[in-house]
Amino acid sequence: MDAPSDLLLRLRDRFHEIGYTIDGVRERLGDTAASALAREELVPALRATRDGDSLGTLIRLWWLGVPVSTAAADLPLQELLRSGLLIKVGDTVQANVHIQPWETGGFVVSDRKVRPGDPALRRDHVVGAGGASANLAQLVSRESVDRALDLGTGCGVQVLHLAERASEITATDVNARALHLARLSWGLSGVTGVETRKGSMFDPVAGERYDLIVSNPPFVISPAGRLTYRETGYRGDEFCRDLVRFAPAHLAAGGTCHLLANWLHVRGEDWRDRVGGWISATGCDGWVVQRDVQDPAEYVELWLRDAAEQGTPVYRDRYDEWLEWFEAQEVEGVGFGWITLNDSGSLDPVVRIEQLTHQVELPVGAYVDRVLDAITTAHRLSDDELRNVALTLAEGVIEERVGPPGADDPSVIRLRQTRGLRRTTDVGTVEAALAGVVDGELKTGPLLAAIGELTGKPGLADTESVRRLVAEGFFAIGR
């Protein structure tokens, strides 16, 4: 496939003219068909687009991957056929790639989606943008940077998000086909100036440093690296481990790395110690969030479905092989989450590891820098410094009290964030009282002393409990 840039721009203009956009597709399909499509069920979407109108035809051609009549396809067909983006099938044409509108206003080009009954995936299959892509895009800081690296770019979707806030972008991938389709994605989206390099891990950018590194890597943990887009052939979770360990050597001073990862839950081992060990030797501040955990069977089923292998002759054998391998490694589960590293230059790096499986406010990137600042500031303030700062209650924090009706004192006092990461924490009466009076003006030490006198519980709230509330974003530092 070799589409000239002017053809891509004309195709993009045609998409916009007809309404082949995120909003246009959602409105055209309706809730029922869109929900079914998310489950890879095509029938409702085919019914919703059967009228043969221009938008319905584009949805069938580029998103659903079914043949459409040459008469209905109001496109520069001969040029698209010559480019290889379309193929002729009798008196119909069929897309050779999957083109989906993306939330940035651009378009993502990938191999056609594989569905049950389709031929087996080619080894260099290029997967389209999905939930993981969206998760990473939502996590990345919104701050502008000079140099950005998209490691393992795949179909190029992260570049669409970086294009407006990075002066220079380098995108790498081990798969030459991925780099080719990524360039089509950027051409259709009007993104220019991206430098592409082929190679594994950080090999293509040896000796170079970046202000921002993002990566949605091939993190799937399996017995063998069969599919390039999701597996590496590394043992267990060692690829994600090495990605974390090697990233700091490519961060500029003050630079940040955001990546997605899988990690093993091994019998007799705390996953926090496992992932924390990856970060502790980097010299960077780190923030790890586990968003989901699956047992071995759930995990295997997920990725066999991903390759449309359910119902095929190899399904049971691959399922059994994968579970056997997990059992030999004493794996009890697989965690999925975010890892953020920041090269703050501190000689006292801070690492926070937590589990947040509930829904958080999106995009996290809009406030991720504040989250990192709270974690590191709370750790580095001495006790005396903490007593001498003025605190404010973070926006959206509310208090909940639980207890028997009519009781003098609640059995539980809980602070809850309605914004941001939406953490909750149980507190004592002194911390709750402090939350009610902090105003950004009065110092913490005198406030705690006054609350202690009023409650008859002097010293109940030590600096460590306040420090934790700052680190978790319930309190913010005032003046």
Sequence and secondary structure as in RCSB ss.txt:
>XXXX:A:sequence
MDAPSDLLLRLRDRFHEIGYTIDGVRERLGDTAASALAREELVPALRATRDGDSLGTLIRLWWLGVPVSTAAADL
PLQELLRSGLLIKVGDTVQANVHIQPWETGGFVVSDRKVRPGDPALRRDHVVGAGGASANLAQLVSRESVDRALD
LGTGCGVQVLHLAERASEITATDVNARALHLARLSWGLSGVTGVETRKGSMFDPVAGERYDLIVSNPPFVISPAG
RLTYRETGYRGDEFCRDLVRFAPAHLAAGGTCHLLANWLHVRGEDWRDRVGGWISATGCDGWVVQRDVQDPAEYV
ELWLRDAAEQGTPVYRDRYDEWLEWFEAQEVEGVGFGWITLNDSGSLDPVVRIEQLTHQVELPVGAYVDRVLDAI
TTAHRLSDDELRNVALTLAEGVIEERVGPPGADDPSVIRLRQTRGLRRTTDVGTVEAALAGVVDGELKTGPLLAA
IGELTGKPGLADTESVRRLVAEGFFAIGR
>XXXX:A:secstr
    HHHHHHHHHHHHHHT SHHHHHHHHHHHHHHHHHTT  HHHHHHTTT  HHHHHIIIIII   EETTT  S
 HHHHHHHTSEEEETTEEEESSEEEE TTS EEEES    TTS    TT      HHHHHHHHHS    EEEEEE
ET TTTHHHHHHTTTEEEEEEEES HHHHHHHHHHHHHHT    EEEE STTGGGTT  EEEEEE       SS 
  TTT    STTHHHHHHHHHGGGGEEEEEEEEEEEEEEEETTS HHHHHHHHHHTT SEEEEEEEEEE HHHHH
HHHHHHTT TTSTTHHHHHHHHHHHHHHTTEEEEEEEEEEEE    SS  EEEEE  S   S GGGTHHHHHHHH
HHHHHS HHHHHTSBEEE TTEEEEEE  TT SS SEEEEEESSTT  EEEE HHHHHHHHH  SSSBHHHHHHH
HHHHHT TT S HHHHHHHHHTTSEEE  
